[in-house]
Amino acid sequence: MNKRAMVGVFLCAAWMFAQTDNSAREKLIASLNAQANIELAARAQSVAKVLTRADAENRKDLVRRNILALIGGLPARPSSVTATQFGTLSGDGFRIEKLAYESLPGFWVTADLYVPANDSGPFPAVLLAPGHEATGKQSQYSWGVNFARNGIVALAIDPLGQGERLQYYDPERKASTIGGSTGEHGEANVPAMLVGENIARYFINDSMRGIDYLVSRKDVDASRIGAFGCSGGGTSTAYLAALDDRLKAVGVACYITSFQELLPSSTGVQEAEQSIPCFIEQGLDFGDWVEAFAPKPYGIISTTNDMFPFEGARHTYDEAKRIFGIYGSTDNLQWITGPGGHGNLGPISPAILGFFLHHLKGAPAGDAEFTAERPPRAEDLLVTPTGQVSTSIGGETVASIVRAHAMDLPPQPASPQDIRELTGAAAIPASKAQNGVGRKPAILMLDSPEHAAPELDRLTKSGWVAVAVQPTPAPPGSEGLKSPYLGNFNLLSLRTFLVGKTIVGMQIDDAIRAMDSLAARPDVDASRIAIYGNGPLGIVALHAAALDSRIRSVIVENTLASYRMVLEQPLHRNISEVMIPGVLRRYDVGNLVQAISPRPVTILNPQDATGAVINKAQFQSAAGYVFQSQGQAVRVLGRKPGEPLPFE
């Protein structure tokens, strides 16, 4: 068999794996789960060492500091809250004040405030956080009415991306451009992650400002404030409880479980704000949300057939019960359980209401009378004239806020340490090729089989040693697709982030290991080894070349020109595959090109954040600093289908 045939066999084997091994993605997930379990076991050992109240307080302090670091901290909160009233509604034993308050300057939160009608207070109060229902606060009508009739003020808010707070609202379609609420959250999370934040910080801040508003009211008793939410609302309530000491009692429904049970389940990771990068890697689990609230009253609310595994909730309850016991407050931790699937709170609503009446009003422990209610006209619960903040009040979005405070992040050279730390790439270049007469130029092609085949054939016929590899993970199916804009890699990338990895980092490792095999071949000329990356794999090729000096030239095609373009464009597509949390705090795509210098880099058909091809002038506008420092080492060219790769 000649050398050209040997290369062909290697290529076909790589393609066959990518195309026919349907379990490859499942194997990758199993590997990530195994890594998570190692980190969760180490966490369990740390929690087991919490034996005294001082230990518990130290652990709480550590957990809070870690959480704040992982979400990018919290915005500064002014002492006063700007709020605007939009009208009132009257009901049997309650009234509803329709209002909006500023969570951040120009960032409005729409809310319905349910106020008891029987006296003037001051009343206890509860913040109500909806799940991922498109209707947002409207879904909380029954809870708001029951709290108010029992003498508790209830503030039901619209989470960002829901209700009247769509971040990507299309006035012509009167709907989100992105899709459902989880798609809205995921898309808004993309620019936040690029600057080292997580969208959870905005959910938490919205809730904290809601508490600020309640505290500012004369008819609210600031010493008796609680919070309650289910599903996505349970998530934000758990986060709020861990970080806001003003709360006296909280109920978290259909969210608390354990990662050991959640990750291998059919549910897996679900949402942007529920998958904080490095959360597991930094030694955290669901139990930390609960234990950070000890010793105050905490209701873990679970349904037996929930998508968030019931056994995980049992594990977290058992662990947290021991921590609450250290404080002598075991009775303050209550596990309220009921039958049914996710969000089926009907059978246990009396127990939930009784929990809050007991801990906020001093009522006897036990169930309370709960009456399911529906609004006569759901549209009457809308706050703004048009039913959307963007077309009534205007103001900021998460994307515009991130864009504004990311302006001062300068592009910097991409160091190997930064690359490895941010991407999680671990492979170290091994073998080195030798120069010599008769050796051939070589290229490692990171590409799909269909796109690579014509060029591979041309190169091998021209005397190149050409190897094509499609790094793992191969493109998954559309299962769990939150939005066409987020793409098929969204949930998989969230899974990698939890354990401190990235898809880019794993693919860098694959590229460097493939380069080891290529460089070790006796027919390869060390002075003429190139790498080619197509689409998202162009980002991988640039990173690999910045880490591996054996790569003497780089060609990337159809590749994102700049991460900063994601901040500057109102919409973006398929960024999850190339997402590196916090990357713009260290470097941008152009800084990788700088790190490769003086080796030549050719950029073919660069793309913007939507995947549209841009010309050289547009590229210079996005990353002109590359040309200033690199001169003729960088080329930006167009390439038509079928044209050969332009080697120098």
GUVO-116707 format. One record per residue (C-alpha): x, y, z. Coordinates in steps of 0.1 Angstrom, whole numbers, plus 5000, padded with zeros to 4 digits. Example, Ala and Ser with C-alpha at 12.3 -4.5 7.8 and 13.67 -1.06 7.14 Angstrom:
BEGIN
512349555078 513749895071 
This chain:
BEGIN
500050005000 501550344990 501650645013 498750814996 496550515001 497550495038 496450855043 493150765026 492550485050 493250715080 490750975066 488050715060 488350575095 488050925110 484950995088 483450655095 483550725132 481951065129 479150935107 478250585120 478950575157 475650695170 476750645205 479650885203 477751175218 476350955245 479950835253 481051195256 478151285279 479050975300 482651095302 481551445313 479251285339 482051085352 484151395356 481251565373 480951265397 484551295407 484151665415 480851595433 482451325454 485151575464 482451825474 480651565495 483851505514 484151875521 480551905532 481051595555 483751795573 481152065583 480651965619 480152295638 478252615634 481452785627 482252535600 478752585585 479152965585 482552935568 481152705542 478252945535 480753235531 482853025507 479752915487 478553275483 481853405472 482253135447 478753185433 479253555430 482553505412 481053255388 478153475378 480353785373 479253955406 476154155411 475454515399 475554795424 472154865439 471055215446 469355275479 466055375463 463955205437 462455385408 458855255403 455955355381 452255275387 450155175357 446755125374 444954905398 442354615398 439954525426 439054175437 437353985465 439554055495 442554205476 443554465451 446254445424 448654735417 450154715383 453654855383 457154855368 460354915387 463954955375 466254665382 469054855365 468955205349 466455165321 466054795327 462354765337 460654475356 456954455351 454954325381 451554275397 451354355434 448654175453 447654365484 445254255512 442154465513 441154405549 443454655567 446454875561 449254655574 452154645577 451954305561 454354025555 455353995518 456353735493 458153765460 456553535434 458853415406 457053245377 458352935359 459252945322 455653015312 455453265283 452753455303 455153535331 453553695361 450053625348 450553255358 450853365394 447353505398 446053215419 449053235443 448853615445 445153605454 445553335481 448453515497 446653845497 443453695511 445553555539 447153885548 450453855528 451454105501 452653925470 454754075442 454553865410 457253965386 457953905349 461353735345 463453865317 462553705284 458953635296 455653815299 456054185290 459854165291 460853985258 464454065251 464053995213 460554125207 459354155171 456554415170 455354305136 454953935146 454054035182 456253755194 459853675202 462253645173 464153385192 461253155203 460253045238 461453175271 464352925274 465553035240 465353405250 467353325282 469953125262 470353395235 470753675261 473253465280 475653445251 476953805253 476953785291 479053465291 481553625267 482453885293 482653645322 479053675334 476053455336 472453565329 471653435365 473153765378 470353955361 467653725374 469053765409 469354135406 465754165394 464653975425 466754175449 465354495435 461954345439 462754295476 464054655477 460754775464 458754575489 460954705518 460355055506 456555025511 455055145543 452454865542 455154595542 456954455572 460654435562 461354175588 458853925574 459653885537 459653555518 460053425483 458453145463 458853005428 458352695408 460552545380 462452845365 460953045393 462252795418 465752835403 465753215407 464253175442 466952935452 469653175439 468053475457 467753285490 471453195489 472553555485 469953785501 469853775539 466753985541 464553685534 462953505563 461353205546 461553055511 459852785491 461552635461 459352415440 460252165412 463952255410 465952125439 467551785431 471251675428 473551685399 474451315404 470851235396 470051515371 473051475347 472351115336 468551165335 466551225304 466251585315 469951665318 470852025316 468052255306 468552625308 471152895306 470753035341 470552675355 473952585341 476452825356 479952765341 482352585365 479652535391 480352165396 484052215390 484152465418 482752215443 479052315442 475852125440 472052185446 472552135483 474652455485 471652665475 469652525504 472352515530 473352875523 469952975538 470352775570 469052805597 466052995584 462852825572 463252655538 460652455519 462052205494 458952135473 459051825450 456651615429 457451245426 457551235388 459251565382 461751615354 464151725382 464651375398 462851315430 465751095443 468051385439 465751605460 465851335487 469651325486 469751705490 467151715517 469051455537 472351645534 470751985542 468951835571 472251755588 473452105582 470252255596 470652025626 474052175633 472152505639 469552325660 466952415634 465952085618 462352175619 462952485597 463752255568 460652105553 460351875524 456851915509 456151635484 453251545462 452251325433 452451405396 454851555372 456751885369 454852185383 451951975396 451452185427 447652155430 447651875455 450252035477 449252395474 447552395509 450852265524 452852535506 450552815517 450552675552 454352685553 454453055545 451553145569 453352955597 456753115592 455653465581 452553515602 452953275631 449953065621 449852705634 451852465614 449952265589 447952295557 445952615549 442852655528 443852715492 441352815465 442452785429 441653105411 441653235375 441653595364 438453705348 440453865320 444153765319 444954065297 443954295326 447054175344 449254335318 451054645331 452254835300 449854985273 451254765246 451854455267 455654485261 458254695278 460154745246 457254915228 455755095258 458555215281 461655125260 464955095278 467754845281 468054475274 470654225288 472454255255 472654635256 473754635292 476554395285 477554585254 477854905274 480054775302 482154565279 483454865260 486454895281 487654545276 490754585253 492054315230 495154155245 497653895233 496353535238 498753355260 498952975262 497953005299 494853205291 493852965263 494252665285 492552825315 489552945296 488952655272 490052365294 492352235267 494952005282 496851825254 500551905252 502151875217 504351565217 506251435187 508251665164 508651625127 512051645110 513351835080 514851645052 515151575015 512151395001 509851485029 506451625020 504351925031 501451815053 498051955064 495651865091 492151945079 489452005106 486251975086 483251775078 483751475055 481551625027 483351965026 486851825030 486751555003 487451754971 490351944987 491751635003 491851464969 493551764953 496151794980 497151424980 497451424942 499751724945 502151544968 500751655002 500351435032 496751535040 494751415070 491151515077 489651485111 486251585125 486951645162 484451525188 481751605195 480251545160 477151755154 474351625175 470751605164 468151865172 466951715204 466451965232 466752255207 465852565226 466052805196 467252775160 469553075169 471252885197 471852575175 472352205182 475352245205 473652465231 472752205257 475952005252 478052315257 476152405289 477052055301 480752095294 480752435312 479552285344 482752085348 485052355336 485352245300 484352375266 483552215233 486452435218 488852295244 487951935238 488351995200 491752165206 492951855224 491751635194 493551865170 496851855189 496651475193 495951445155 498951675149 501051435170 500251155146 500851365115 504151515127 505451175136 505151045101 508550985084 507451155052 506451485067 508551805064 508451985097 508852325081 505752285060 502952165083 499652355080 496252335096 492852415081 489652475100 486252525085 483352705102 483552675140 486552445136 488452755123 488352885159 489752545170 492552565144 493552915155 493652805192 495652485183 498152685163 498652935192 499552635214 501452415189 504552565173 504752265149 501952425129 503752655105 500752805087 496952835092 493952865070 490552925084 487352955064 483753055072 484853135107 483653395132 485853705127 485453845162 483753745195 483054115200 480854115170 478453895191 478054185215 477654445187 475054265166 471454235179 471153865170 473653585166 473553225155 475252905166 477653075190 477352795216 479652565196 482552825199 481552975232 484353025257 483053175289 484953495298 486953495266 486653875260 488153945293 491353795280 491453785242 489453795209 489853595177 492353845163 494553805193 494953435185 496253545151 498753775169 499853485191 500553275160 502853545145 505053545126 503553235110 501153315082 497453305087 494953315058 491253395066 488853295039 485253425038 485153545074 481753555091 479853785114 477953675144 474953565123 477053355100 476953605071 480153635051 481853975055 484454145032 487954255040 486854605049 484254475074 486854245088 489254535093 486554725111 486054435135 489754335139 491954595123 494554565151 495554235135 496854405104 498654675124 500754425142 501054145116 501554315083 501554075054 501453775076 497653795076 495553765044 491753805042 490453655010 487253534993 487053184981 484353054958 483052694960 485352454942 488452684942 491652534957 492952644990 495352944985 498652825000 501553064999 
